[in-house]
């Protein structure tokens, strides 16, 4: 008789090590499209590429992109929390500055909601794209 292998629970990563997010944020220029690519390390270090640009309701926003560095940690109830600060421009449009932000995921890691940390800005809301 063949013995079945012992069933073991599937180990889930404490947070996704690489993920892509799409959505928008609010700043003085109005609603702005946002693409975020996160790369996490198991020690909680986090790097990101933040790309922004026009939306259908705000088509005159220029495109831009910059790198950020920060941390990711497990939050309450299976969420994760990120905090990121600007590092370097990749594409710098005239009149724009790099901004820090923080956000918390949904429990299923499909949505990030947070705040841009600048007085002229507000909320960000992105959904997992990968």
C-alpha positions as CSV (number, residue, x, y, z in Angstrom):
1,X,0.0,0.0,0.0
2,X,1.4,3.4,-1.0
3,X,1.5,6.0,1.8
4,X,0.2,9.5,1.0
5,X,2.6,12.3,1.7
6,X,1.8,14.2,4.8
7,X,-0.4,17.3,4.1
8,X,1.3,20.5,5.1
9,X,-0.1,24.0,5.1
10,X,1.1,26.2,2.3
11,X,3.4,28.8,3.7
12,X,2.2,32.3,2.7
13,X,4.7,35.1,2.3
14,X,4.2,37.7,5.0
15,X,3.8,40.2,2.1
16,X,4.2,40.2,-1.7
17,X,7.9,40.6,-2.6
18,X,7.1,42.1,-6.0
19,X,3.8,43.8,-6.9
20,X,2.3,46.3,-9.4
21,X,-0.5,48.7,-8.5
22,X,-2.7,51.0,-10.6
23,X,-5.0,53.8,-9.5
24,X,-5.0,57.5,-8.7
25,X,-4.1,60.1,-6.1
26,X,-5.2,63.7,-5.3
27,X,-2.9,66.7,-5.3
28,X,-3.1,70.4,-6.2
29,X,-3.1,69.5,-9.9
30,X,-6.3,67.4,-9.4
31,X,-6.9,63.7,-9.8
32,X,-3.7,62.1,-11.1
33,X,-3.1,58.6,-12.5
34,X,-0.7,56.5,-10.5
35,X,1.3,53.4,-11.3
36,X,3.3,51.9,-8.4
37,X,5.8,49.0,-8.6
38,X,6.9,47.7,-5.2
39,X,9.9,45.4,-4.5
40,X,10.2,44.2,-0.9
41,X,12.8,42.3,0.9
42,X,12.2,39.8,3.7
43,X,13.8,42.2,6.2
44,X,11.1,44.8,5.6
45,X,13.1,47.1,3.3
46,X,11.1,48.4,0.4
47,X,11.9,50.1,-2.9
48,X,9.4,51.5,-5.4
49,X,8.9,53.2,-8.7
50,X,6.1,55.8,-8.6
51,X,4.8,56.8,-12.1
52,X,2.2,59.5,-12.5
53,X,0.3,61.1,-15.3
54,X,-3.0,62.3,-16.8
55,X,-6.5,60.8,-16.2
56,X,-9.5,61.2,-18.5
57,X,-10.9,63.8,-16.2
58,X,-7.6,65.6,-15.9
59,X,-5.8,65.2,-19.3
60,X,-3.2,68.0,-18.9
61,X,-1.2,66.4,-16.0
62,X,2.3,65.7,-17.3
63,X,3.9,62.2,-16.9
64,X,6.7,61.7,-14.4
65,X,8.4,59.0,-12.4
66,X,10.8,58.6,-9.5
67,X,12.2,56.0,-7.1
68,X,11.3,55.7,-3.5
69,X,12.8,53.8,-0.5
70,X,11.1,52.8,2.7
71,X,9.7,50.0,4.7
72,X,6.9,47.4,4.6
73,X,5.6,45.6,7.6
74,X,2.8,43.3,8.5
75,X,-0.2,45.2,9.9
76,X,-3.3,44.2,11.8
77,X,-5.4,41.3,10.5
78,X,-3.2,40.3,7.7
79,X,-2.7,43.7,6.1
80,X,0.6,45.3,5.3
81,X,1.7,48.8,5.8
82,X,4.1,50.7,3.7
83,X,6.0,54.0,4.2
84,X,8.0,55.4,1.3
85,X,10.2,58.5,0.9
86,X,11.6,60.0,-2.4
87,X,15.0,58.9,-3.6
88,X,15.6,60.0,-7.2
89,X,13.9,61.3,-10.3
90,X,13.6,59.1,-13.3
91,X,11.4,61.5,-15.3
92,X,11.1,65.0,-13.8
93,X,8.4,67.3,-15.2
94,X,8.7,71.0,-14.7
95,X,7.2,72.3,-11.5
96,X,6.7,69.0,-9.8
97,X,8.3,67.7,-6.6
98,X,8.8,64.2,-5.3
99,X,6.5,63.3,-2.3
100,X,6.5,60.7,0.5
101,X,3.5,58.6,1.2
102,X,2.2,55.9,3.4
103,X,-0.6,53.3,2.8
104,X,-2.2,50.2,4.2
105,X,-3.4,47.2,2.1
106,X,-6.6,45.3,2.2
107,X,-6.5,41.9,3.9
108,X,-6.4,40.1,0.6
109,X,-3.6,42.5,-0.7
110,X,-5.7,43.7,-3.6
111,X,-5.9,47.4,-2.7
112,X,-3.7,50.0,-1.1
113,X,-5.2,53.1,0.4
114,X,-3.1,55.9,1.9
115,X,-2.1,59.5,2.0
116,X,0.4,61.6,0.1
117,X,2.4,63.4,2.7
118,X,2.3,67.0,1.4
119,X,-0.1,69.8,2.5
120,X,-1.4,70.3,-1.1
121,X,-2.2,66.6,-1.5
122,X,-4.6,64.0,-0.2
123,X,-5.5,60.4,-0.6
124,X,-4.2,57.7,-2.9
125,X,-6.1,54.6,-3.9
126,X,-4.5,51.8,-6.0
127,X,-5.5,48.3,-6.9
128,X,-3.2,45.3,-7.5
129,X,-2.5,45.0,-11.3
130,X,-0.6,41.7,-11.3
